[in-house]
């Protein structure tokens, strides 16, 4: 990770941590970098938060000032940018979004010509340009670029989704929580066109209400809707629609671990789980691993972050991977998580098997899990402490095969994250508190 770009782009409070000048200079660098032999062709999308227009304009102005032609997709899912960059041969794509964060945050994610996250070497050069360590020539005369409205790109994206998962949804009743975000541009139209009856909540973005008590991180209202009405499935997206949390007809949450379980079992049954492998992060629930073992499905763990999941999948051509948060990658079809694609895949399993989400979830017991963060001065000093290592080993021995403890550093903050899975909530609390108390009492 660099000074500004983390594992998921630049992110921070609009006009405080992430400034308009930064957006302009990111656009300028990319316009110059890809325009050395001909005018660069750059795609820009955004979610629905208030500052999106400002950063979209800044990126477009910067890129056109160094000679690029910029196509504005408007409010759209992040995976739409990823797909269209590759499909329509753009040099790169830029998404203005802070994902599941509140409206006052924003972010800038950059994709290469394959629709994958930009190489770190390029991002580090962009950072140098942001900090005025290097300067670039601006275009003049007839070399200055133009920008164009390209909202038609969303139709191409939705048609693609329906072509790769051509599931007949006639007779399906679906409730969707669109997080007042990017999914408002595609989800209802796509699901309805496949025959489903769709009812939407959090479907009126005003720039301030994205992710506000709604979406995949706050699905409480969707759970209530599912409990009080007769829907087959509920679908909750995050702000930029690259994640999905589902809800069954009883109002129970179906997170990413459930999705990996359901889809891997189905893909194995139809002989389409390449190399019999599922890619997870270390935060996946212990119950998922036990359920995969019971079904003779192999799995591999990566560090936390969809970036690492994708790298493992790409390296070994694995078809299915993802995170508990609902960021699922179907590598045969896409190079990033896509909430709507995940929804269609789940619906396809339901239709093809004739089973409800409850039936499809049978065999998976999710262990109670508790995570606490501890603020520290030096993360490495804490993790290398012999006494802490001994304590962790002791807890692991007590948990044996019926639980686990994971103590890891935050990638972006001065925090140690302590997570325990065990058979009961009480055990989780006792062991987490034991580790947290140890760290705090020793003044780390």
Number of C-alpha atoms within 10 A of each C-alpha: 13 13 10 17 19 15 16 17 22 22 21 17 17 20 16 10 14 19 17 18 15 24 25 22 24 24 30 29 27 28 31 24 19 19 18 11 8 11 19 23 27 29 29 29 27 30 32 30 29 19 23 26 17 15 28 24 18 22 30 28 21 27 34 29 25 28 29 31 23 27 21 22 22 25 26 28 34 30 24 27 26 30 22 23 25 18 15 13 14 22 23 27 30 29 30 32 32 27 26 25 20 17 24 17 22 28 27 25 23 25 23 19 21 19 26 20 23 18 11 14 9 14 23 16 15 24 20 15 18 20 12 11 10 11 11 13 11 16 18 11 7 7 15 16 23 16 19 12 12 15 15 11 20 20 13 15 21 20 13 16 17 17 10 12 15 14 18 17 20 14 10 18 17 23 25 27 32 31 33 29 36 31 31 28 21 20 25 21 14 18 24 17 15 17 15 18 17 17 15 19 18 23 20 15 19 12 17 15 21 31 28 18 15 25 31 28 21 19 24 15 15 26 23 12 20 23 16 12 12 13 21 19 24 28 27 33 34 32 34 34 33 26 34 30 28 30 27 20 22 18 20 15 20 22 19 25 26 25 28 26 22 23 21 24 22 20 16 17 10 8 11 13 19 16 14 18 22 24 25 31 20 16 18 21 23 22 21 21 21 18 18 20 12 11 14 13 19 14 17 15 16 19 12 18 18 22 16 18 26 28 13 18 23 14 8 11 15 21 24 25 29 31 26 22 17 28 26 29 29 21 17 13 14 16 20 25 26 25 29 26 26 25 22 21 20 20 22 19 20 20 16 11 11 11 12 16 24 13 11 21 16 12 16 19 15 19 19 19 22 18 15 16 17 18 16 18 12 13 18 12 11 20 16 10 12 11 13 16 13 11 15 19 13 12 18 18 12 12 18 11 11 14 23 21 22 15 19 17 19 15 13 9 10 15 18 24 17 20 21 26 26 24 14 12 14 12 18 22 19 11 24 25 15 13 20 17 12 14 20 12 8 8 9 15
